[in-house]
Amino acid sequence: MSGRLHGPLAWIVVPVTIAALIFILAPLLVTIAISFSNSPYVTFPPRGFTLQWYGKALGDPDFRDAMWFSTTLALAATATALALGVPAAYALVRCEFPGRGGLGSLLLSPLVFPVLITGVALLQLFATIGSNSTPLNMLIGHVLVTTPYVVRTAAASLSLADVTLEEAARTLGASTWRVFRRVTVPQIAPGLAAGALFAFMISFDNFPISLWLADAQHNPVPLLVFQMISNVFDPSVSAISTLMIVFAMAIVLLLERVGGLQRAMSV
């Protein structure tokens, strides 16, 4: 049976889909257009064409430092989320123990609570225990909000994996670690890639946690953009935002090249 839409339903779904795409993409297109304006102020539609705002953004040491800090923080948060989330997902899917459902809900609870409230709670916690390391505090906060995405995608992949292949490998004498590394991981690789992508982008673009935990020496890109908007809002802010959009698209394209985006998102 064909999965294509026919008849009156297609005439309804297609226009609605196009309207939804326009609604979602319009703010991004406006931001990109403003970044090429030769006006010293933010105006739309843009007046003229120039790349000077990109030169100003790339030449700004504050932006370069913020970009480097956001990237390294997101990579560290993604690696830690994978290290914590994959074993947790494996335990939830493959192990039977009392309270498994409650533990699964607890691991996914950061997705329910407002991230702004989570940031305030973390700030109070770190102040109470006397933790003064801003990078460490921010890493903990970002891991807290990114790990649930890894747990959810890894658990979905594990539930769809062929257990008989693992049992066959054990029958042939493979150890538990060798079965996981050579049989299980290749099957759940798309889910792990999707979880890593979500974790990286959520950490890289995270504003609420960074708002409460960052300091003057450790300033991520979202917080830098917020500060620039509060002070002088010129098209260089749009240029920085466009660079972030391009960076996010590059990550998605990299995932598509490595493992196939459709496979990764289908778990």
SEZA-93031 format. One record per residue (C-alpha): residue in one letter; residue number from 0; x, y, z. Coordinates in nm, 4 decimals. Layout:
! residues N
code:a; pos:NUM; c1:X; c2:Y; c3:Z
...
***
This chain:
! residues 267
code:m; pos:0; c1:0.0000; c2:0.0000; c3:0.0000
code:s; pos:1; c1:0.1393; c2:0.3355; c3:-0.0984
code:g; pos:2; c1:0.2197; c2:0.5823; c3:0.1780
code:r; pos:3; c1:0.1412; c2:0.8833; c3:-0.0379
code:l; pos:4; c1:-0.1610; c2:1.1022; c3:0.0245
code:h; pos:5; c1:-0.4260; c2:1.1270; c3:-0.2428
code:g; pos:6; c1:-0.7488; c2:1.3148; c3:-0.2944
code:p; pos:7; c1:-0.8897; c2:1.5895; c3:-0.0695
code:l; pos:8; c1:-0.6620; c2:1.4960; c3:0.2208
code:a; pos:9; c1:-0.3537; c2:1.5934; c3:0.0194
code:w; pos:10; c1:-0.5042; c2:1.9335; c3:-0.0605
code:i; pos:11; c1:-0.5381; c2:1.9942; c3:0.3141
code:v; pos:12; c1:-0.2144; c2:1.8441; c3:0.4481
code:v; pos:13; c1:0.0239; c2:1.9933; c3:0.1910
code:p; pos:14; c1:-0.0773; c2:2.3613; c3:0.2410
code:v; pos:15; c1:-0.0782; c2:2.3169; c3:0.6185
code:t; pos:16; c1:0.2716; c2:2.1645; c3:0.6041
code:i; pos:17; c1:0.4004; c2:2.4475; c3:0.3863
code:a; pos:18; c1:0.2451; c2:2.7067; c3:0.6196
code:a; pos:19; c1:0.4065; c2:2.5375; c3:0.9210
code:l; pos:20; c1:0.7477; c2:2.5387; c3:0.7500
code:i; pos:21; c1:0.7139; c2:2.9076; c3:0.6664
code:f; pos:22; c1:0.6100; c2:2.9836; c3:1.0239
code:i; pos:23; c1:0.9115; c2:2.7951; c3:1.1618
code:l; pos:24; c1:1.1709; c2:2.9212; c3:0.9137
code:a; pos:25; c1:1.0591; c2:3.2850; c3:0.8853
code:p; pos:26; c1:1.2445; c2:3.4086; c3:1.1986
code:l; pos:27; c1:1.5630; c2:3.2342; c3:1.0827
code:l; pos:28; c1:1.5387; c2:3.3848; c3:0.7342
code:v; pos:29; c1:1.4809; c2:3.7324; c3:0.8783
code:t; pos:30; c1:1.7842; c2:3.6955; c3:1.1045
code:i; pos:31; c1:2.0017; c2:3.5814; c3:0.8143
code:a; pos:32; c1:1.8804; c2:3.8657; c3:0.5913
code:i; pos:33; c1:1.9530; c2:4.1296; c3:0.8568
code:s; pos:34; c1:2.3093; c2:4.0001; c3:0.8963
code:f; pos:35; c1:2.3873; c2:4.1149; c3:0.5385
code:s; pos:36; c1:2.2419; c2:4.4646; c3:0.5747
code:n; pos:37; c1:2.4798; c2:4.7580; c3:0.5314
code:s; pos:38; c1:2.2767; c2:4.9683; c3:0.7735
code:p; pos:39; c1:2.4362; c2:5.0317; c3:1.1145
code:y; pos:40; c1:2.1014; c2:4.9531; c3:1.2723
code:v; pos:41; c1:1.8768; c2:4.6496; c3:1.2613
code:t; pos:42; c1:1.6305; c2:4.7036; c3:0.9763
code:f; pos:43; c1:1.4142; c2:4.4717; c3:0.7716
code:p; pos:44; c1:1.4084; c2:4.4413; c3:0.4799
code:p; pos:45; c1:1.7860; c2:4.4961; c3:0.4712
code:r; pos:46; c1:1.9318; c2:4.7989; c3:0.2950
code:g; pos:47; c1:2.2135; c2:4.7026; c3:0.0636
code:f; pos:48; c1:2.4507; c2:4.4098; c3:0.1037
code:t; pos:49; c1:2.7691; c2:4.3757; c3:0.3060
code:l; pos:50; c1:2.9772; c2:4.1158; c3:0.4880
code:q; pos:51; c1:3.1253; c2:4.3625; c3:0.7351
code:w; pos:52; c1:2.9177; c2:4.2337; c3:1.0248
code:y; pos:53; c1:3.0611; c2:3.8854; c3:0.9818
code:g; pos:54; c1:3.4075; c2:4.0337; c3:0.9825
code:k; pos:55; c1:3.3232; c2:4.2253; c3:1.2984
code:a; pos:56; c1:3.1853; c2:3.9130; c3:1.4665
code:l; pos:57; c1:3.4745; c2:3.6876; c3:1.3679
code:g; pos:58; c1:3.7250; c2:3.9539; c3:1.4679
code:d; pos:59; c1:3.5699; c2:3.9977; c3:1.8118
code:p; pos:60; c1:3.7862; c2:3.8161; c3:2.0708
code:d; pos:61; c1:3.4862; c2:3.7879; c3:2.3023
code:f; pos:62; c1:3.2932; c2:3.5977; c3:2.0364
code:r; pos:63; c1:3.5872; c2:3.3669; c3:1.9594
code:d; pos:64; c1:3.6355; c2:3.2913; c3:2.3289
code:a; pos:65; c1:3.2627; c2:3.2320; c3:2.3756
code:m; pos:66; c1:3.2480; c2:3.0056; c3:2.0695
code:w; pos:67; c1:3.5429; c2:2.8013; c3:2.1921
code:f; pos:68; c1:3.4009; c2:2.7726; c3:2.5426
code:s; pos:69; c1:3.0520; c2:2.6746; c3:2.4180
code:t; pos:70; c1:3.1964; c2:2.4120; c3:2.1830
code:t; pos:71; c1:3.4253; c2:2.2509; c3:2.4393
code:l; pos:72; c1:3.1502; c2:2.2597; c3:2.7025
code:a; pos:73; c1:2.9011; c2:2.0988; c3:2.4628
code:l; pos:74; c1:3.1506; c2:1.8279; c3:2.3647
code:a; pos:75; c1:3.2293; c2:1.7511; c3:2.7287
code:a; pos:76; c1:2.8592; c2:1.7470; c3:2.8192
code:t; pos:77; c1:2.7818; c2:1.5172; c3:2.5258
code:a; pos:78; c1:3.0596; c2:1.2730; c3:2.6144
code:t; pos:79; c1:2.9541; c2:1.2657; c3:2.9800
code:a; pos:80; c1:2.5868; c2:1.2273; c3:2.8888
code:l; pos:81; c1:2.6729; c2:0.9299; c3:2.6680
code:a; pos:82; c1:2.8887; c2:0.7750; c3:2.9406
code:l; pos:83; c1:2.6047; c2:0.8053; c3:3.1912
code:g; pos:84; c1:2.2995; c2:0.7687; c3:2.9685
code:v; pos:85; c1:2.3880; c2:0.4545; c3:2.7728
code:p; pos:86; c1:2.4472; c2:0.2306; c3:3.0796
code:a; pos:87; c1:2.1332; c2:0.3752; c3:3.2385
code:a; pos:88; c1:1.9284; c2:0.2987; c3:2.9273
code:y; pos:89; c1:2.0747; c2:-0.0531; c3:2.9115
code:a; pos:90; c1:1.9752; c2:-0.1166; c3:3.2730
code:l; pos:91; c1:1.6230; c2:0.0138; c3:3.2156
code:v; pos:92; c1:1.5645; c2:-0.1972; c3:2.9034
code:r; pos:93; c1:1.7545; c2:-0.5192; c3:2.9710
code:c; pos:94; c1:1.7426; c2:-0.5575; c3:3.3494
code:e; pos:95; c1:1.4514; c2:-0.6445; c3:3.5764
code:f; pos:96; c1:1.4611; c2:-0.4846; c3:3.9212
code:p; pos:97; c1:1.2145; c2:-0.3263; c3:4.1644
code:g; pos:98; c1:1.1343; c2:0.0366; c3:4.0935
code:r; pos:99; c1:1.2534; c2:0.0291; c3:3.7332
code:g; pos:100; c1:0.9608; c2:0.2406; c3:3.6143
code:g; pos:101; c1:1.0159; c2:0.4993; c3:3.8845
code:l; pos:102; c1:1.3869; c2:0.5163; c3:3.8070
code:g; pos:103; c1:1.3110; c2:0.5698; c3:3.4386
code:s; pos:104; c1:1.0750; c2:0.8544; c3:3.5227
code:l; pos:105; c1:1.3374; c2:1.0057; c3:3.7528
code:l; pos:106; c1:1.6032; c2:0.9952; c3:3.4803
code:l; pos:107; c1:1.3695; c2:1.1742; c3:3.2387
code:s; pos:108; c1:1.2415; c2:1.4247; c3:3.4961
code:p; pos:109; c1:1.4760; c2:1.7090; c3:3.3833
code:l; pos:110; c1:1.2690; c2:1.7200; c3:3.0635
code:v; pos:111; c1:0.9593; c2:1.8057; c3:3.2690
code:f; pos:112; c1:1.0914; c2:2.0758; c3:3.4999
code:p; pos:113; c1:1.1484; c2:2.4270; c3:3.3585
code:v; pos:114; c1:1.5174; c2:2.4657; c3:3.2820
code:l; pos:115; c1:1.5196; c2:2.8130; c3:3.4384
code:i; pos:116; c1:1.4078; c2:2.6645; c3:3.7718
code:t; pos:117; c1:1.6715; c2:2.3941; c3:3.7345
code:g; pos:118; c1:1.9368; c2:2.6635; c3:3.6894
code:v; pos:119; c1:1.8275; c2:2.8456; c3:4.0063
code:a; pos:120; c1:1.8271; c2:2.5196; c3:4.2021
code:l; pos:121; c1:2.1763; c2:2.4326; c3:4.0790
code:l; pos:122; c1:2.3019; c2:2.7796; c3:4.1715
code:q; pos:123; c1:2.1699; c2:2.7374; c3:4.5255
code:l; pos:124; c1:2.3158; c2:2.3871; c3:4.5477
code:f; pos:125; c1:2.6639; c2:2.4929; c3:4.4363
code:a; pos:126; c1:2.6557; c2:2.7930; c3:4.6696
code:t; pos:127; c1:2.5580; c2:2.5672; c3:4.9610
code:i; pos:128; c1:2.8355; c2:2.3135; c3:4.9034
code:g; pos:129; c1:3.0908; c2:2.5835; c3:4.8190
code:s; pos:130; c1:3.1640; c2:2.4735; c3:4.4623
code:n; pos:131; c1:3.3400; c2:2.7695; c3:4.2993
code:s; pos:132; c1:3.4573; c2:2.6089; c3:3.9737
code:t; pos:133; c1:3.2417; c2:2.7675; c3:3.7040
code:p; pos:134; c1:3.3369; c2:2.5253; c3:3.4226
code:l; pos:135; c1:3.2661; c2:2.2252; c3:3.6444
code:n; pos:136; c1:2.9375; c2:2.3706; c3:3.7675
code:m; pos:137; c1:2.8248; c2:2.4457; c3:3.4121
code:l; pos:138; c1:2.9290; c2:2.0994; c3:3.2949
code:i; pos:139; c1:2.7206; c2:1.9387; c3:3.5698
code:g; pos:140; c1:2.4240; c2:2.1564; c3:3.4801
code:h; pos:141; c1:2.4495; c2:2.0813; c3:3.1090
code:v; pos:142; c1:2.4923; c2:1.7081; c3:3.1711
code:l; pos:143; c1:2.1799; c2:1.7157; c3:3.3872
code:v; pos:144; c1:1.9641; c2:1.8547; c3:3.1054
code:t; pos:145; c1:2.1224; c2:1.6570; c3:2.8199
code:t; pos:146; c1:2.1447; c2:1.3064; c3:2.9682
code:p; pos:147; c1:1.7661; c2:1.2427; c3:2.9439
code:y; pos:148; c1:1.7858; c2:1.2772; c3:2.5648
code:v; pos:149; c1:2.0589; c2:1.0156; c3:2.5473
code:v; pos:150; c1:1.8653; c2:0.7843; c3:2.7802
code:r; pos:151; c1:1.5494; c2:0.8165; c3:2.5730
code:t; pos:152; c1:1.7090; c2:0.7566; c3:2.2333
code:a; pos:153; c1:1.9377; c2:0.4782; c3:2.3580
code:a; pos:154; c1:1.6484; c2:0.3033; c3:2.5336
code:a; pos:155; c1:1.4365; c2:0.3229; c3:2.2182
code:s; pos:156; c1:1.7206; c2:0.1714; c3:2.0133
code:l; pos:157; c1:1.7824; c2:-0.1046; c3:2.2669
code:s; pos:158; c1:1.4150; c2:-0.1993; c3:2.2701
code:l; pos:159; c1:1.4303; c2:-0.2470; c3:1.8908
code:a; pos:160; c1:1.7635; c2:-0.4339; c3:1.8843
code:d; pos:161; c1:1.7658; c2:-0.8038; c3:1.7945
code:v; pos:162; c1:1.8370; c2:-0.9848; c3:2.1199
code:t; pos:163; c1:1.8839; c2:-1.3181; c3:1.9434
code:l; pos:164; c1:2.2060; c2:-1.1910; c3:1.7871
code:e; pos:165; c1:2.3431; c2:-1.1157; c3:2.1322
code:e; pos:166; c1:2.2373; c2:-1.4575; c3:2.2608
code:a; pos:167; c1:2.4057; c2:-1.6234; c3:1.9639
code:a; pos:168; c1:2.7278; c2:-1.4347; c3:2.0353
code:r; pos:169; c1:2.7197; c2:-1.5448; c3:2.3996
code:t; pos:170; c1:2.6578; c2:-1.9048; c3:2.2913
code:l; pos:171; c1:2.9717; c2:-1.8857; c3:2.0790
code:g; pos:172; c1:3.1720; c2:-1.7796; c3:2.3836
code:a; pos:173; c1:3.1815; c2:-1.4006; c3:2.3575
code:s; pos:174; c1:3.2065; c2:-1.2103; c3:2.6840
code:t; pos:175; c1:2.9396; c2:-0.9631; c3:2.7950
code:w; pos:176; c1:3.1565; c2:-0.6648; c3:2.7083
code:r; pos:177; c1:3.2480; c2:-0.8100; c3:2.3690
code:v; pos:178; c1:2.8818; c2:-0.8760; c3:2.2904
code:f; pos:179; c1:2.7909; c2:-0.5208; c3:2.3818
code:r; pos:180; c1:3.0775; c2:-0.3706; c3:2.1845
code:r; pos:181; c1:3.0587; c2:-0.5873; c3:1.8716
code:v; pos:182; c1:2.6872; c2:-0.6744; c3:1.8511
code:t; pos:183; c1:2.4761; c2:-0.4327; c3:2.0542
code:v; pos:184; c1:2.6494; c2:-0.1032; c3:1.9775
code:p; pos:185; c1:2.6346; c2:-0.1448; c3:1.5965
code:q; pos:186; c1:2.2598; c2:-0.2043; c3:1.6232
code:i; pos:187; c1:2.1928; c2:0.0997; c3:1.8414
code:a; pos:188; c1:2.4458; c2:0.3293; c3:1.6712
code:p; pos:189; c1:2.1780; c2:0.5459; c3:1.5001
code:g; pos:190; c1:2.0089; c2:0.6030; c3:1.8353
code:l; pos:191; c1:2.3388; c2:0.6923; c3:1.9990
code:a; pos:192; c1:2.4136; c2:0.9352; c3:1.7159
code:a; pos:193; c1:2.0725; c2:1.0980; c3:1.7578
code:g; pos:194; c1:2.1177; c2:1.1252; c3:2.1329
code:a; pos:195; c1:2.4638; c2:1.2753; c3:2.0909
code:l; pos:196; c1:2.3282; c2:1.5268; c3:1.8390
code:f; pos:197; c1:2.0465; c2:1.6321; c3:2.0705
code:a; pos:198; c1:2.2817; c2:1.6540; c3:2.3687
code:f; pos:199; c1:2.5383; c2:1.8643; c3:2.1821
code:m; pos:200; c1:2.2897; c2:2.1117; c3:2.0365
code:i; pos:201; c1:2.0943; c2:2.1507; c3:2.3611
code:s; pos:202; c1:2.4157; c2:2.2146; c3:2.5512
code:f; pos:203; c1:2.5549; c2:2.4499; c3:2.2868
code:d; pos:204; c1:2.2346; c2:2.6579; c3:2.2697
code:n; pos:205; c1:2.1477; c2:2.6385; c3:2.6388
code:f; pos:206; c1:2.0684; c2:2.9762; c3:2.7891
code:p; pos:207; c1:1.8832; c2:2.9252; c3:3.1229
code:i; pos:208; c1:2.1536; c2:2.7119; c3:3.2871
code:s; pos:209; c1:2.4318; c2:2.9390; c3:3.1605
code:l; pos:210; c1:2.2460; c2:3.2490; c3:3.2788
code:w; pos:211; c1:2.2736; c2:3.1365; c3:3.6401
code:l; pos:212; c1:2.6065; c2:2.9547; c3:3.6416
code:a; pos:213; c1:2.8351; c2:3.1492; c3:3.4041
code:d; pos:214; c1:3.0772; c2:3.4223; c3:3.5074
code:a; pos:215; c1:3.2765; c2:3.6927; c3:3.3301
code:q; pos:216; c1:3.5618; c2:3.4561; c3:3.2419
code:h; pos:217; c1:3.3372; c2:3.1765; c3:3.1090
code:n; pos:218; c1:3.0777; c2:3.3251; c3:2.8793
code:p; pos:219; c1:2.8967; c2:3.0918; c3:2.6324
code:v; pos:220; c1:2.7643; c2:3.2185; c3:2.2997
code:p; pos:221; c1:2.3916; c2:3.2373; c3:2.3928
code:l; pos:222; c1:2.4727; c2:3.4515; c3:2.6939
code:l; pos:223; c1:2.7045; c2:3.6709; c3:2.4861
code:v; pos:224; c1:2.4253; c2:3.7301; c3:2.2312
code:f; pos:225; c1:2.1888; c2:3.8236; c3:2.5142
code:q; pos:226; c1:2.4399; c2:4.0728; c3:2.6521
code:m; pos:227; c1:2.4967; c2:4.2258; c3:2.3078
code:i; pos:228; c1:2.1231; c2:4.2678; c3:2.2535
code:s; pos:229; c1:2.0959; c2:4.4380; c3:2.5918
code:n; pos:230; c1:2.3775; c2:4.6823; c3:2.5127
code:v; pos:231; c1:2.4051; c2:4.7648; c3:2.1411
code:f; pos:232; c1:2.1785; c2:4.5769; c3:1.9022
code:d; pos:233; c1:2.3439; c2:4.6054; c3:1.5603
code:p; pos:234; c1:2.3503; c2:4.3553; c3:1.2692
code:s; pos:235; c1:2.6599; c2:4.1878; c3:1.4132
code:v; pos:236; c1:2.4234; c2:4.0120; c3:1.6538
code:s; pos:237; c1:2.2376; c2:3.8722; c3:1.3551
code:a; pos:238; c1:2.5712; c2:3.7688; c3:1.2041
code:i; pos:239; c1:2.6609; c2:3.5760; c3:1.5200
code:s; pos:240; c1:2.3163; c2:3.4156; c3:1.5214
code:t; pos:241; c1:2.3588; c2:3.3184; c3:1.1551
code:l; pos:242; c1:2.6955; c2:3.1616; c3:1.2315
code:m; pos:243; c1:2.5310; c2:2.9584; c3:1.5072
code:i; pos:244; c1:2.2593; c2:2.8469; c3:1.2641
code:v; pos:245; c1:2.5224; c2:2.7429; c3:1.0090
code:f; pos:246; c1:2.7173; c2:2.5610; c3:1.2804
code:a; pos:247; c1:2.4055; c2:2.3678; c3:1.3845
code:m; pos:248; c1:2.3311; c2:2.2776; c3:1.0226
code:a; pos:249; c1:2.6887; c2:2.1571; c3:0.9789
code:i; pos:250; c1:2.6460; c2:1.9236; c3:1.2784
code:v; pos:251; c1:2.3260; c2:1.7823; c3:1.1281
code:l; pos:252; c1:2.4915; c2:1.7320; c3:0.7887
code:l; pos:253; c1:2.7865; c2:1.5615; c3:0.9579
code:l; pos:254; c1:2.5485; c2:1.3194; c3:1.1258
code:e; pos:255; c1:2.3822; c2:1.2541; c3:0.7903
code:r; pos:256; c1:2.7192; c2:1.1773; c3:0.6316
code:v; pos:257; c1:2.8345; c2:0.9529; c3:0.9156
code:g; pos:258; c1:2.5278; c2:0.7485; c3:0.9983
code:g; pos:259; c1:2.2285; c2:0.8741; c3:0.8070
code:l; pos:260; c1:2.0009; c2:1.1288; c3:0.9688
code:q; pos:261; c1:1.6826; c2:0.9446; c3:0.8790
code:r; pos:262; c1:1.8092; c2:0.6244; c3:1.0415
code:a; pos:263; c1:1.9234; c2:0.8135; c3:1.3503
code:m; pos:264; c1:1.5896; c2:0.9925; c3:1.3905
code:s; pos:265; c1:1.3790; c2:0.6823; c3:1.3252
code:v; pos:266; c1:1.4508; c2:0.5215; c3:1.6617
***
